[in-house]
């Protein structure tokens, strides 16, 4: 009996041979998640001898937890109900709005993936399942039948870091077959992320393909750097091997990345057919990436004509180090930036984001100085759902 228990629970926790799984259910496996006609969603987990099975995900009502940086919204949980066949089931009480959602199962307190759903994403060291409820804005997150751009992983010499480092670059459909020059967006990730984050979690290539195909965004090159100046590339893609992804990496917000960034721009302009001027160059980022976008742009006031701050970690810099000067004289540098008349200074944040007050104070500073900016506020906290929304709002305003 003990052996049978391990075989069955493995369907939810670790997976087994597909033919053996199917044999247990007469050749047809349970479906999870199942998006019903009314957009309610049913989840299933095969764990006949588990005592308790729950689900946690960003489609459930949030709960507030306290962190050293303030209050933070965390996904709620819901109980699955056990059936006579050993399959646990949960169906959402109400239809889900169109969106891309993430979730995990909890089997007797252990966090596991839904082994009936092969689609997962990594966020730092956490692996979650994903699914999309289609319609409205969520259609932008799908791979649709449109012309697709090319996504490349590109290595370059970072002289400031003393490393060969990797970035992700999106070139729009038609780039390889034309001689046209394109504007460039530099799109930066948050703390703990890397050059893969905007592609995997942010659905950036799908959003770009779809908005460009719809004529709502200009064809553009998008450069997604690794903002962790101490890293060669994303975990598992470096000479260090399969290291454990970590949140607290050195030299993330002490000026080194900002100092090195002009060399990134030079590299891109030398390698790709870019419109290499301020009017055709944009920068934006989420959380730490918003922080980087702010300080890169104000220290290089004639480089970027468009600046986007998505839930920006304003005022969270680390003290000490030879590059700390990057964060000095904020008011003077802001004055220089706005004297250059940027085409767009865009700020977006959720009304329950733990960085909300910092952004309120920053907007107050801009307003007092009569610096023009565009502001977008929505529900929710410091989550990828919001950052995908901000990207879809920001892209159509560029160039």
C-alpha positions as CSV (number, residue, x, y, z in Angstrom):
1,X,0.0,0.0,0.0
2,X,2.9,2.3,0.8
3,X,4.4,1.7,-2.6
4,X,1.1,2.4,-4.3
5,X,0.8,5.7,-2.4
6,X,4.1,6.9,-3.7
7,X,3.3,6.0,-7.3
8,X,0.0,7.8,-7.2
9,X,1.0,11.0,-5.4
10,X,3.9,11.2,-7.9
11,X,1.4,12.1,-10.5
12,X,0.9,15.4,-8.7
13,X,4.4,15.8,-7.2
14,X,7.1,14.3,-9.3
15,X,5.5,12.6,-12.4
16,X,5.8,9.0,-13.6
17,X,5.9,7.2,-16.9
18,X,3.1,8.6,-19.0
19,X,1.8,5.2,-20.0
20,X,1.6,4.1,-16.4
21,X,-0.2,7.3,-15.5
22,X,-2.7,6.8,-18.3
23,X,-3.3,3.2,-17.3
24,X,-4.4,4.2,-13.9
25,X,-7.3,6.1,-15.4
26,X,-8.2,3.9,-18.3
27,X,-6.0,5.6,-20.8
28,X,-7.3,9.2,-20.1
29,X,-5.6,11.4,-17.6
30,X,-7.5,14.0,-15.5
31,X,-7.2,17.6,-16.9
32,X,-5.7,20.4,-14.9
33,X,-6.3,23.2,-15.2
34,X,-9.6,23.0,-17.2
35,X,-10.9,26.4,-18.3
36,X,-14.7,26.0,-18.4
37,X,-17.1,27.7,-20.9
38,X,-18.0,30.3,-18.3
39,X,-14.3,31.0,-17.5
40,X,-14.4,29.3,-14.2
41,X,-11.4,27.1,-13.9
42,X,-11.1,23.6,-12.4
43,X,-7.9,22.2,-11.0
44,X,-7.2,18.6,-10.2
45,X,-4.5,16.7,-8.3
46,X,-4.0,12.9,-8.1
47,X,-3.0,12.2,-4.5
48,X,-5.4,9.5,-3.1
49,X,-3.7,9.1,0.3
50,X,-2.8,12.7,0.9
51,X,-4.5,14.2,4.0
52,X,-4.9,17.7,2.6
53,X,-4.4,19.3,-0.8
54,X,-4.6,23.1,-1.4
55,X,-3.9,25.4,-4.3
56,X,-2.2,28.9,-4.1
57,X,-2.1,31.3,-6.9
58,X,-2.5,34.9,-8.1
59,X,-6.1,34.2,-9.2
60,X,-7.2,33.8,-5.6
61,X,-7.9,36.7,-3.1
62,X,-4.6,38.0,-1.8
63,X,-3.5,38.1,1.8
64,X,-1.3,40.9,3.3
65,X,2.0,39.9,4.9
66,X,4.6,42.2,6.6
67,X,8.1,42.3,5.3
68,X,11.1,44.4,6.3
69,X,10.3,46.7,3.3
70,X,6.6,47.1,4.3
71,X,3.3,45.3,3.7
72,X,3.2,42.9,0.7
73,X,0.4,41.2,-1.1
74,X,0.7,37.4,-1.2
75,X,-1.4,34.9,-3.0
76,X,-4.3,33.3,-1.1
77,X,-5.0,29.6,-0.8
78,X,-8.0,27.3,-1.4
79,X,-8.8,23.7,-0.4
80,X,-9.3,21.0,-3.0
81,X,-12.0,18.3,-2.3
82,X,-11.1,14.6,-2.5
83,X,-13.2,12.4,-4.8
84,X,-13.8,8.7,-4.6
85,X,-11.2,8.1,-7.3
86,X,-8.4,9.8,-5.3
87,X,-8.5,12.9,-7.5
88,X,-8.7,16.2,-5.6
89,X,-10.7,19.0,-7.2
90,X,-11.2,22.7,-6.9
91,X,-13.3,25.0,-9.1
92,X,-13.1,28.8,-8.8
93,X,-16.3,30.2,-7.3
94,X,-16.5,32.9,-10.0
95,X,-15.3,33.3,-13.6
96,X,-11.7,34.5,-13.9
97,X,-11.0,37.7,-15.8
98,X,-8.8,37.4,-18.9
99,X,-5.2,37.2,-17.7
100,X,-2.1,35.0,-17.4
101,X,-2.1,33.3,-14.0
102,X,0.4,31.4,-11.9
103,X,-0.2,28.8,-9.2
104,X,1.2,25.9,-7.2
105,X,-0.3,22.9,-5.3
106,X,0.2,22.3,-1.6
107,X,0.1,18.5,-0.8
108,X,0.2,17.9,3.0
109,X,1.9,21.3,3.3
110,X,4.6,20.7,0.7
111,X,4.6,23.1,-2.3
112,X,4.6,21.2,-5.6
113,X,3.9,21.8,-9.2
114,X,0.7,20.6,-10.9
115,X,2.0,17.5,-12.7
116,X,-1.0,17.5,-15.0
117,X,0.1,20.9,-16.4
118,X,3.5,20.9,-18.2
119,X,3.6,24.7,-18.5
120,X,5.8,26.4,-15.9
121,X,7.9,29.6,-15.4
122,X,10.8,30.3,-13.0
123,X,10.7,33.5,-10.9
124,X,14.1,33.6,-9.1
125,X,14.1,30.2,-7.4
126,X,10.4,29.5,-7.5
127,X,8.8,27.4,-10.2
128,X,5.1,27.9,-10.8
129,X,2.5,26.6,-13.3
130,X,0.8,29.0,-15.6
131,X,-2.4,29.2,-17.7
132,X,-4.1,31.9,-19.7
133,X,-7.8,32.8,-19.6
134,X,-8.2,34.4,-23.0
135,X,-10.0,37.6,-24.1
136,X,-9.3,41.4,-23.8
137,X,-5.7,42.3,-22.9
138,X,-4.8,38.6,-22.3
139,X,-4.9,38.0,-26.1
140,X,-1.7,40.0,-26.2
141,X,0.0,37.3,-24.1
142,X,-0.8,34.5,-26.5
143,X,1.2,33.3,-29.5
144,X,-1.2,34.4,-32.2
145,X,-1.0,33.9,-36.0
146,X,1.0,37.0,-36.7
147,X,4.5,37.7,-38.0
148,X,7.0,36.9,-35.2
149,X,10.2,38.6,-34.2
150,X,13.4,36.9,-33.4
151,X,14.7,36.5,-29.8
152,X,18.5,36.1,-29.4
153,X,20.8,35.5,-26.5
154,X,23.8,37.7,-27.1
155,X,27.1,37.8,-25.3
156,X,29.2,41.0,-25.0
157,X,32.3,42.2,-23.1
158,X,31.3,44.2,-20.0
159,X,34.6,46.1,-19.3
160,X,33.2,47.7,-16.2
161,X,32.2,44.3,-14.7
162,X,35.3,42.5,-16.1
163,X,33.0,39.8,-17.4
164,X,31.6,38.5,-20.6
165,X,27.9,38.9,-20.0
166,X,24.7,38.0,-21.7
167,X,21.6,40.0,-22.8
168,X,18.4,39.0,-24.6
169,X,17.6,41.0,-27.8
170,X,14.3,41.0,-29.7
171,X,14.3,42.1,-33.3
172,X,11.0,42.6,-35.0
173,X,9.6,40.6,-37.9
174,X,11.3,41.5,-41.1
175,X,14.6,42.7,-39.5
176,X,16.7,40.0,-41.1
177,X,15.3,40.6,-44.6
178,X,15.4,44.4,-44.7
179,X,18.0,47.2,-44.5
180,X,15.8,49.4,-42.3
181,X,17.0,51.0,-39.1
182,X,14.9,50.6,-36.0
183,X,14.3,52.5,-32.7
184,X,15.5,50.7,-29.5
185,X,13.8,50.1,-26.2
186,X,16.0,49.0,-23.2
187,X,13.8,46.9,-21.0
188,X,15.1,46.1,-17.5
189,X,14.1,43.5,-14.9
190,X,13.6,43.6,-11.2
191,X,15.7,42.3,-8.3
192,X,16.4,38.6,-8.4
193,X,15.5,38.6,-12.1
194,X,17.8,38.3,-15.1
195,X,17.9,38.7,-18.9
196,X,15.3,35.9,-19.3
197,X,12.7,37.5,-16.9
198,X,10.8,39.8,-19.4
199,X,10.6,37.0,-22.0
200,X,9.4,34.2,-19.7
201,X,7.4,36.0,-17.0
202,X,6.6,39.2,-18.9
203,X,5.6,37.6,-22.2
204,X,7.5,40.5,-23.9
205,X,7.9,38.8,-27.3
206,X,4.2,37.9,-27.5
207,X,3.2,41.4,-26.5
208,X,5.5,43.0,-29.0
209,X,4.6,40.6,-31.9
210,X,0.9,41.3,-31.3
211,X,1.0,45.1,-30.8
212,X,3.2,45.5,-33.8
213,X,1.0,43.3,-35.9
214,X,-2.1,45.4,-34.8
215,X,-0.3,48.6,-35.8
216,X,-0.4,49.8,-32.1
217,X,3.3,49.8,-31.6
218,X,6.2,50.7,-33.9
219,X,8.5,47.9,-35.0
220,X,11.5,48.2,-32.6
221,X,14.5,46.4,-31.2
222,X,14.2,45.5,-27.5
223,X,17.3,44.9,-25.4
224,X,16.8,43.1,-22.1
225,X,20.0,43.2,-20.1
226,X,21.0,41.3,-17.0
227,X,20.9,44.0,-14.3
228,X,23.0,41.9,-11.9
229,X,26.5,43.3,-12.7
230,X,28.1,40.4,-10.8
231,X,26.5,37.8,-13.0
232,X,27.6,36.6,-16.4
233,X,24.0,35.5,-17.3
234,X,20.9,33.8,-15.9
235,X,21.4,31.0,-13.4
236,X,22.3,27.8,-15.3
237,X,23.6,29.7,-18.3
238,X,27.0,30.6,-16.8
239,X,30.5,29.1,-16.2
240,X,29.4,28.7,-12.6
241,X,27.1,25.8,-13.6
242,X,23.8,25.0,-12.1
243,X,23.9,27.5,-9.2
244,X,20.9,28.1,-7.0
245,X,19.1,31.4,-8.1
246,X,19.3,34.0,-5.4
247,X,17.6,37.3,-4.6
248,X,20.4,39.1,-2.7
249,X,23.1,39.5,-5.3
250,X,26.0,41.9,-4.9
251,X,26.3,45.2,-6.7
252,X,22.7,45.5,-7.8
253,X,21.8,49.0,-6.7
254,X,25.1,50.7,-5.8
255,X,25.9,52.4,-9.1
256,X,28.0,49.8,-11.0
257,X,25.2,48.8,-13.4
258,X,24.4,52.5,-14.2
259,X,28.0,53.3,-14.8
260,X,28.4,50.4,-17.3
261,X,25.2,51.0,-19.2
262,X,26.5,53.5,-21.8
263,X,28.7,50.7,-23.0
264,X,25.6,48.5,-23.5
265,X,24.1,51.2,-25.7
266,X,27.4,51.5,-27.7
267,X,27.5,47.8,-28.2
268,X,23.9,47.6,-29.5
269,X,24.4,50.5,-31.8
270,X,27.5,48.9,-33.2
271,X,26.0,45.5,-33.7
272,X,22.4,46.3,-34.9
273,X,20.8,48.6,-37.4
274,X,19.6,51.2,-34.9
275,X,18.3,54.7,-35.1
276,X,21.1,55.8,-32.8
277,X,19.7,59.0,-31.3
278,X,17.8,60.2,-28.3
279,X,14.5,60.5,-30.3
280,X,14.6,56.8,-31.1
281,X,15.8,55.4,-27.8
282,X,13.7,54.4,-24.8
283,X,14.3,52.8,-21.4
284,X,11.9,51.2,-18.9
285,X,12.1,48.8,-16.1
286,X,10.2,47.2,-13.2
287,X,11.1,47.6,-9.5
288,X,14.9,47.5,-9.4
289,X,14.8,48.0,-13.2
290,X,12.6,51.1,-12.7
291,X,15.2,52.3,-10.2
292,X,18.0,51.6,-12.8
293,X,15.9,53.3,-15.6
294,X,15.5,56.5,-13.5
295,X,19.2,56.8,-12.6
296,X,20.5,55.8,-16.0
297,X,18.3,58.4,-17.7
298,X,19.0,61.3,-15.4
299,X,22.8,60.6,-15.5
300,X,22.6,60.5,-19.3
301,X,20.0,63.2,-20.0
302,X,20.5,63.3,-23.8
303,X,20.5,59.6,-24.4
304,X,16.9,58.5,-23.9
305,X,13.8,60.4,-25.2
306,X,11.4,58.0,-23.4
307,X,11.6,56.8,-19.8
308,X,9.3,54.3,-18.1
309,X,9.1,53.5,-14.4
310,X,7.1,50.4,-13.6
311,X,6.6,50.0,-9.8
312,X,10.0,51.7,-9.5
313,X,12.1,51.1,-6.3
314,X,12.8,54.8,-6.0
315,X,15.2,55.7,-3.1
316,X,16.3,52.1,-2.4
317,X,19.9,52.5,-3.3
318,X,22.7,50.8,-1.5
319,X,25.2,53.0,0.3
320,X,29.0,52.8,-0.1
321,X,31.2,52.0,-3.1
322,X,33.1,54.0,-5.7
323,X,30.0,54.5,-7.9
324,X,27.7,55.9,-5.3
325,X,28.0,59.3,-6.9
326,X,25.4,58.1,-9.5
327,X,22.7,58.7,-6.9
328,X,23.9,62.2,-5.8
329,X,22.2,65.4,-6.8
330,X,18.9,63.9,-7.8
331,X,17.1,67.3,-8.0
332,X,19.8,68.8,-10.3
333,X,19.9,65.7,-12.5
334,X,16.1,65.7,-12.8
335,X,16.3,69.3,-13.9
336,X,18.8,68.5,-16.6
337,X,16.7,65.6,-17.8
338,X,13.5,67.6,-18.1
339,X,15.4,70.6,-19.6
340,X,16.2,68.2,-22.5
341,X,12.4,67.8,-23.0
342,X,11.9,64.0,-23.0
343,X,9.1,62.9,-25.2
344,X,7.6,60.8,-22.4
345,X,8.2,60.2,-18.7
346,X,5.8,57.4,-17.7
347,X,5.1,56.1,-14.2
348,X,2.9,53.1,-13.4
349,X,2.2,51.4,-10.1
350,X,-0.5,49.3,-8.3
351,X,-2.4,50.9,-5.5
352,X,-1.4,48.2,-3.0
353,X,2.2,48.0,-4.1
354,X,4.6,48.3,-1.1
355,X,6.5,50.9,-3.1
356,X,3.3,53.0,-3.6
357,X,4.2,55.7,-1.1
358,X,7.7,56.2,-2.5
359,X,6.1,56.7,-5.9
360,X,3.6,59.1,-4.5
361,X,6.4,61.2,-3.0
362,X,8.3,61.1,-6.3
363,X,5.3,62.2,-8.3
364,X,4.8,65.0,-5.8
365,X,8.4,66.2,-6.5
366,X,7.8,66.2,-10.3
367,X,4.5,68.0,-9.9
368,X,6.0,70.7,-7.7
369,X,8.7,71.3,-10.3
370,X,6.1,71.3,-13.2
371,X,7.9,68.4,-14.9
372,X,5.5,66.7,-17.3
373,X,4.8,63.0,-16.8
374,X,2.2,60.4,-17.6
375,X,0.8,58.4,-14.7
376,X,-1.0,55.0,-14.7
377,X,-2.4,53.5,-11.5
378,X,-4.3,50.2,-11.2
379,X,-5.3,47.6,-8.6
380,X,-2.8,45.1,-7.2
381,X,0.7,45.0,-5.8
382,X,4.2,44.2,-6.8
383,X,3.4,41.5,-9.3
384,X,4.1,40.4,-12.9
385,X,0.4,40.8,-13.8
386,X,0.8,44.6,-13.4
387,X,4.1,44.8,-15.1
388,X,2.7,43.1,-18.2
389,X,-0.1,45.6,-18.2
390,X,2.4,48.5,-17.9
391,X,4.3,47.2,-20.9
392,X,1.2,47.0,-23.0
393,X,0.4,50.6,-22.1
394,X,3.9,52.0,-22.6
395,X,4.8,50.4,-25.9
396,X,2.1,52.2,-28.0
397,X,3.4,55.6,-26.7
398,X,7.0,55.1,-28.0
399,X,8.5,56.6,-31.1
